[in-house]
Amino acid sequence: MRRRAPFSPSGSVDEPLINLTPLIDVVFVILIAFIVVAPLLELDRIELADATSHLPQHPSISVQEASPITIHVRQDNAILINGNPVNFEQLTAYLKQAKKQYPHAKPQLFHDKKAHFGTYQSVKNAAEAAGFTQMDVILNPA
């Protein structure tokens, strides 16, 4: 004869428990992956100086006179280097020539706020390809 297990006095059936151990393991693996990958991400930085350090001391001196290499990006994404219109294909060649002519100069980029960000990125990449390590980005607050 078989014996039956005693009937539980409350009459309730225990609900099955969910094992969270595999979930915690997965979270730790993802966390470790982020910790390992985060230092490898390449981020572009623009160093900002004190607001008063780059202001001209004399009101008649223009910021444009501070560098012999000026790059203007207009509202229609047209690029001008020292006042001469340049297309994307010529941009790196013009900047390489300017780097040879002025090896210690930093180009100044005047980017219109209505121009595309991709145009800025193209100018920045061309300046890096030409050998420049720094570039001033000058924004008009108005």
N, C-alpha and C positions, 0 to 999 in steps of 0.2 A: 504494500500500500504506500501510496505517496502521501507525504505530508504537505499540507498547504502552508504557504507563508502566512504569518499572522496578518490580519487586515489592519490597515493603518487607522487609528482612531479618528483622525480628522476627515478622512474620506477624500483627501486631495491627492492629486498626482504631482510629484515633483517635476518642475519644468527643467528641461535640459539646460545646462550652463554653456555659455559660449566661451571658447578658449581664445583669449586675446594674445597669447604669446606669439603666434606667427605675425600678427598685425604689428606688434611692437618691434619685432625683428625687422620687418619691412621698413618701418619708419626710421629706425636707426641706420639701415643701409642707405636710404635716401639722404639722410642727414650727413652721413660720411661722404657720400658722393658730392653734395653741395660744398662741403668743406674742402674737398680735394680740387674741385673744378673752379671755385671762386677766384683763387689767386691767378689762374690761367687766363681769365677774361681780360681782353684788351679794352681799356676805357680811355677815351680822349678827355683831356682836361684842358680847361682854359684857366690860367692863373689870373686872378683878379688882384689888382693892386689897390692901394689906398686911393680913394676917390680924389683926393687933393694932390697926389703925387704926380699925376700926368697932366694936370691942368696947365695950360700955358701961363707963364708968369706975366707976360705982356699981352694985353687983349688983342693987339693987332697981329700977333704971331699965330699962324694957322697950324693945326695939328698936321696937315698935309705936308708941311715943310720939314717935318721931323725925319722923314725917310725918303730916299731917292726912288724907292719902288712903291708905287701906290696901285692898288687894285680896286676898282669900283665895280660892284655888281648892281646894276640898275633894276628897277621894278619889273622890267620885261625879261630879266635874267641875262641881259647883254653884259659882257665882261669888257672892261677897259683897263689896260695896263698903261700907266702914265699918260692917260688920255687917248691912247690908240685902241680902237676896237679889235678884239681878239676872239676867235672861236675856240671851242673846247679842244680841237685837234692841235691848235697852235699854242695853247696855253703853257704846256710843259716846256716847249722849245723857247718861248719868250722868257720864262722864268729861269731857265738854265743860262740863257744869255745874260740876264740881269744878275745872276749869281756870280758869273765870271767878271762882270763889270764892277759890281759892288759886293765883294766877298763877305764883308762884315755887316752888311745892312740887313735889317729885318723888314720884310714887306708889311705894308699896312693894308688891311682889307676893309673897305667901306662897303658894307652889305646893306642894301635897302631892305626894310622890314617886310615888304610885300613880295620880295623875291623868294624863290623856292630854297628850302634848306639843302636840297640835293646839289644846287649850284655852289653853295658854300662848301659842301663836302668835296666836290670836284676841284675847286680852287685849292682847298687844303691838301688834297692828295697830290695835285700837281706841284705845289710848293714843296712838299716832302720829297717827291721824285726829283725835283731840281736841286735838292741838297740843303734846303733851308730847315733849320731845327726849331725856329720860332717865327711866329707871325702875330702881329698886332691886329686885333679885330676891333674896329672903331664903329660904335653905334651912335646914331643921332637920337637923342632922347625925345625930340619933337615928333 
